[in-house]
Amino acid sequence: MNMEARVGVVVEGGQRALNTAHSSVVDASARKFLQQPQQPQHNLSVPKRSLNQHQAQIGTVQQLLAGGIAGAFSKTCTAPLARLTILFQVQGMHSDLAALSKPSILREASRIANEEGFRAFWKGNLVTIAHRLPYSSVNFYCYEHYKNFLQSVLGLDNHRESASVNLGVHFVGGGLAGMTAASATYPLDLVRTRLAAQRQAIYYKGIWHSFQTICREEGFLGLYKGLGATLLGVGPSIAISFSVYESLRSFWQSYRPNDPTVMVSLACGSLSGIASSTATFPIDLVRRRMQLEGAGGRARVYNNGLLGTFRYIIQSEGLRGLYRGILPEYYKVVPGVGIVFMTYETLKMLLSSVPTSF
């Protein structure tokens, strides 16, 4: 072993001496050649590496807190448009067809301001916040865990070049997260809808009174009226939202890695909101109407379940009836979903520096 080592040293020294003159000539150009390909590789890999490290530093408490605050803040900012959407969605339940011909956002907004006052635009917003804090917390938290679980099962750490598989992970993870969050917080969502749908006649006088009245008149299961339609809609909606957002953000950062995270999250979130709302708005309209079945002591309108409700709306209002209120929905989701993702990513960055043991 010692002899072989000495021979190796001698040969290496002789080779170094023979190459000294030549290396002095090509040294500068060799350095340039070796350094040039490193720069683009570094730039392209930074977003993924820093993002993965960033996510690893976020604990359970930070994820729940960031998701809850992001959802509540976004809903408060877009509450007036959310209420207009709900009012348009449920117009066909107890109105004749003549009154449904031309819904107008400005006309309805003027009516609310004149008849109910400016604060009425935020009617039901307290229960919205009470719903969104746990809903968004569970949604974002479960999404991160479902996504990580699916990536580990599929071994995506070694197959990051498979964009279609990655898209499928975001889609499935987002759908499962949305259904989990919706199931956990559904009674609050139903109460929020009924409070927001009230006009001049006030039947439900707050969150607690709503719970008591619904349980007394419709039974405990009345709090879960329309849950099936909700899960059928919220699963694809959140799946599309997360998958489109993650895909757009990854594409954006691969070409413009130095753009501010806030701008990227806001733009990609807004586009993902438009995509998810367009695809799932009809089922959202149906679930709203099913949530209001029997509300305020009124007679039931739809008695044949989810498919029967779809059929009834198409027969009485046409296909356009399934998209009643889509315009204020667009006005709401463009800033709303963008604000959610922007706030969530910003809070994750801020909270990542806070030490935690959870």
SVG drawing of the C-alpha trace seen along z (x, -y; Angstrom):
<svg xmlns="http://www.w3.org/2000/svg" viewBox="-95 -54 103 56">
<polyline fill="none" stroke="black" stroke-width="0.4" points="0.0,0.0 2.8,-2.4 4.7,-1.7 1.6,-2.2 1.0,-5.5 4.6,-6.7 4.4,-5.7 1.1,-7.6 2.6,-10.7 5.7,-10.6 3.5,-10.1 1.2,-12.8 4.1,-15.2 5.6,-14.4 2.3,-14.9 1.8,-18.2 5.2,-19.4 4.6,-18.5 1.3,-20.3 2.4,-23.5 3.0,-25.5 -0.1,-24.3 -2.3,-24.9 -1.1,-28.5 -2.3,-29.2 -5.7,-27.6 -6.4,-28.4 -8.4,-31.5 -10.6,-30.1 -11.1,-26.9 -12.3,-28.7 -14.8,-30.6 -16.0,-27.4 -16.5,-25.7 -18.2,-28.6 -20.7,-29.4 -23.1,-26.5 -23.3,-26.8 -25.1,-30.1 -28.3,-29.1 -28.5,-25.8 -28.2,-27.7 -31.0,-30.1 -33.4,-27.4 -32.9,-25.3 -33.2,-28.1 -37.0,-28.4 -37.6,-24.7 -34.9,-24.3 -35.7,-27.5 -39.4,-26.6 -39.0,-23.1 -36.8,-24.4 -39.3,-27.1 -42.2,-24.6 -40.1,-22.4 -39.7,-25.2 -43.4,-25.8 -44.9,-23.9 -48.5,-22.9 -49.4,-26.0 -48.0,-28.3 -49.8,-26.5 -53.1,-26.6 -52.6,-30.3 -51.6,-31.4 -54.4,-29.5 -57.1,-30.8 -56.0,-34.4 -55.7,-34.3 -59.2,-33.0 -60.8,-35.3 -59.0,-38.4 -60.0,-37.5 -63.6,-36.9 -63.9,-40.2 -62.5,-42.1 -64.9,-40.5 -68.0,-40.1 -70.2,-42.6 -69.6,-40.7 -70.1,-37.4 -73.5,-38.5 -74.6,-39.7 -73.6,-36.3 -75.7,-34.4 -78.7,-36.7 -78.6,-36.1 -78.1,-32.4 -81.2,-31.9 -83.5,-34.3 -85.2,-31.5 -86.4,-29.7 -89.4,-31.9 -89.7,-34.3 -91.5,-34.2 -89.6,-34.0 -90.3,-37.7 -88.4,-38.9 -85.4,-36.8 -84.9,-38.1 -82.1,-40.6 -80.2,-40.5 -78.2,-43.7 -75.3,-44.1 -75.7,-47.8 -79.5,-47.6 -79.2,-45.0 -76.4,-46.9 -78.5,-50.1 -81.4,-48.2 -79.3,-46.8 -77.9,-50.2 -81.3,-52.0 -83.4,-49.3 -81.0,-47.7 -78.2,-50.2 -74.5,-50.1 -73.6,-47.7 -75.9,-45.1 -73.2,-44.3 -71.4,-42.6 -74.5,-40.8 -73.4,-37.4 -69.7,-38.3 -69.2,-37.5 -70.3,-33.9 -68.3,-34.0 -65.1,-34.7 -66.1,-32.1 -66.4,-29.7 -63.4,-30.7 -60.9,-30.7 -61.2,-26.9 -62.1,-26.1 -59.0,-27.8 -56.8,-26.5 -57.9,-22.9 -57.9,-23.4 -54.3,-24.6 -53.0,-22.3 -54.5,-19.2 -53.4,-20.2 -49.8,-20.4 -50.0,-17.0 -52.0,-15.3 -49.5,-16.6 -46.5,-15.5 -48.0,-12.1 -48.8,-11.6 -45.3,-12.8 -43.7,-10.3 -45.9,-7.4 -45.3,-8.1 -41.6,-8.9 -41.7,-12.3 -38.5,-13.4 -36.8,-11.3 -39.3,-12.2 -39.7,-16.0 -39.5,-16.2 -42.9,-14.5 -45.1,-17.6 -48.3,-15.6 -47.8,-13.5 -47.0,-16.6 -50.2,-18.2 -52.2,-15.1 -50.7,-15.3 -51.8,-18.9 -55.3,-18.1 -55.9,-15.1 -54.4,-16.7 -56.4,-19.9 -59.7,-18.0 -59.2,-15.9 -58.2,-18.9 -61.3,-20.8 -63.7,-18.0 -62.1,-17.5 -62.4,-21.2 -65.9,-21.5 -67.1,-18.4 -65.5,-19.7 -67.1,-23.2 -70.3,-22.6 -72.9,-23.8 -71.2,-27.2 -71.4,-27.4 -75.1,-26.6 -75.8,-29.3 -73.7,-31.8 -75.8,-31.2 -79.1,-31.7 -78.0,-34.9 -76.6,-36.3 -79.8,-35.4 -82.1,-37.4 -83.6,-40.6 -85.9,-42.9 -87.6,-40.1 -85.2,-38.9 -85.9,-35.3 -82.5,-34.4 -81.1,-36.9 -77.6,-35.7 -75.3,-32.7 -76.6,-31.1 -80.2,-31.8 -79.8,-30.3 -78.4,-27.1 -81.2,-26.8 -83.9,-27.6 -82.6,-25.1 -82.2,-22.3 -85.7,-23.0 -87.6,-23.2 -85.5,-20.9 -83.7,-18.6 -80.0,-18.3 -79.5,-16.9 -80.9,-20.2 -77.5,-21.6 -76.1,-19.3 -78.7,-20.0 -76.9,-20.1 -73.7,-18.6 -73.6,-16.1 -73.8,-18.8 -71.2,-20.8 -68.7,-18.0 -69.4,-17.3 -68.6,-20.9 -65.9,-21.9 -63.8,-18.9 -63.2,-19.7 -63.2,-23.5 -60.4,-23.3 -58.6,-20.7 -58.7,-22.9 -57.7,-26.0 -54.6,-24.4 -53.5,-22.5 -53.8,-25.6 -52.1,-27.8 -49.2,-25.5 -48.7,-24.9 -48.8,-28.6 -46.5,-29.5 -44.0,-26.8 -44.0,-27.9 -43.7,-31.6 -40.8,-31.0 -38.9,-28.8 -38.8,-31.8 -38.8,-34.7 -37.3,-33.5 -36.6,-37.0 -40.1,-38.3 -41.7,-39.2 -43.5,-36.3 -46.5,-38.6 -47.0,-39.5 -46.7,-35.9 -49.1,-34.6 -51.7,-37.3 -51.6,-36.8 -51.6,-33.0 -54.2,-32.9 -56.6,-35.1 -56.3,-33.0 -56.8,-29.8 -60.0,-31.3 -61.4,-32.1 -60.7,-28.5 -62.3,-26.8 -65.4,-29.1 -66.1,-28.6 -65.9,-24.8 -67.9,-24.4 -70.4,-27.3 -73.5,-25.3 -73.0,-22.8 -72.3,-25.8 -75.6,-27.4 -77.4,-24.1 -75.9,-23.6 -76.9,-27.2 -80.5,-26.5 -80.5,-23.2 -79.1,-24.9 -82.1,-27.3 -84.7,-24.5 -87.3,-25.1 -85.5,-28.2 -87.7,-30.7 -90.7,-28.3 -91.1,-28.4 -92.3,-25.5 -89.8,-23.1 -89.1,-23.8 -86.8,-20.9 -87.8,-17.4 -85.8,-15.1 -82.2,-15.5 -79.2,-16.8 -80.1,-15.6 -83.7,-16.6 -82.7,-20.1 -80.5,-20.4 -83.4,-19.2 -85.9,-21.6 -83.6,-24.6 -82.9,-23.8 -86.6,-23.3 -87.8,-26.4 -84.9,-28.8 -82.9,-27.3 -79.2,-26.5 -78.5,-30.2 -80.1,-29.6 -77.2,-27.4 -74.9,-30.4 -77.1,-33.0 -74.7,-35.3 -71.5,-34.2 -70.6,-37.9 -70.3,-39.0 -68.6,-35.6 -65.9,-36.6 -65.6,-40.0 -65.2,-38.3 -62.8,-35.4 -60.3,-37.5 -59.2,-39.5 -60.5,-37.0 -58.5,-33.9 -55.5,-36.0 -55.6,-37.6 -55.9,-34.2 -52.8,-32.8 -50.9,-36.1 -51.7,-36.4 -51.0,-32.7 -47.6,-32.8 -46.6,-36.1 -47.6,-34.8 -45.7,-31.6 -42.6,-33.6 -43.1,-35.7 -44.0,-32.9 -41.2,-30.6 -38.7,-32.7 -40.8,-32.0 -39.4,-29.0 -41.9,-26.3 -41.9,-22.8 -45.2,-21.8"/>
</svg>
